Every structure is written in structure tokens, then in C-alpha cells.
């Protein structure tokens, strides 16, 4: 049995979006903590790598689903706008993937080193490196329009940075449902 493209695109969009929501819901809240506190929480979270793998697998699924949005608008007056929006979404997902891959890989390794190291220089270096790379990654997130607005309006110790991803993911969920209903 073969699935038609009319079903594949919306299913990819829905599954990718739901995986993003699930991974986000399971992600420990580390926003208000300093670097050492964040590393300690990360090291105590056995699901940390799986959460980040779920994010990384969800991104290409959602992008595949967004191709279906382009197909729905092919030949319409909105085709150019949809193509431009998908290009921006692809850039946003690419930047997000870099941050998630760092946090799932190097962030996890730094956290494990931090908690197993003596309180001397090894632990200090891990915290310093994590803090520096974390802020570089956060700066990359600011490339998204919603992220920029939220960063300007809300303080850094709020959940607003995570809210930057809520609207696009909710849009993807709704669009996936609409696409399935038309399939």
C-alpha cells in the first residue's frame, strides 16, 4: 500500500509538530538557572539526549510537511509568499537544529563532566564553556522574527524564549489538520 502525497505531507507536518510539542513538554526548565545550575539539571536528566533527538527528528518531518503547504498554493496568488515563508522556516529550523544538536551532544557531555569533576578547574572550565556557547546559540535564535520581538519585550529569565516557538508549531499543527481534511 502506498501513501499518497496528499496524506504524506499533512502527516509529516502533524507528526513533526507533535514530536516538537512532546519534546518541549519533557524538556527540563533551566532558563532561570545559572550555568552551573543548568549543567547540574542536565546531568540529572536521563531523558536529555532522547528529548533532543526527538527535536532533531521532528524538524525534517515538519519541513517535509511544509512542502505540502507549497503544493497547496502552487499556481495561486499566494504561491510566492508561501515559498518565501517556507525559506524563512527552513532557516529557523536550521538554526534551531544547531542549538538543539549542541545541547543534546556537547551540552550533555559538559554536564556529565561537570558533575563528575572535582570542584577545581575542570568543573570551572565546563561551566565557562557551557555559558559561552549557550549564549552564542541563543544569539542565533534571535534570527527569527517572533524571537526578536519576544527578546525585546520580555526579560531573559522568563519562558518567553520558548514561546517564540509556540506560534509556528501551533500553526503547523492547525495547517496539518486542515491539509488532512482536504486529502
Secondary structure, 3 states (H helix, E strand, C coil): CCCCHHHHHHHHHHHHHHHHHHHHHHCCCCCCCCHHHHHHHHHHCCCHHHHHHHHHHHHHHHHHHHHHHHHHHCCCCCHHHHHHHHHHHHHHHHHHHHHHHHHHHHHHHHHHHHHHCCCCHHHHHHHHHHHHHHHHHHHHHCCCHHHHHHHHHCCCCCCHHHHCCHHHHHHHHHHHHHHHHHC
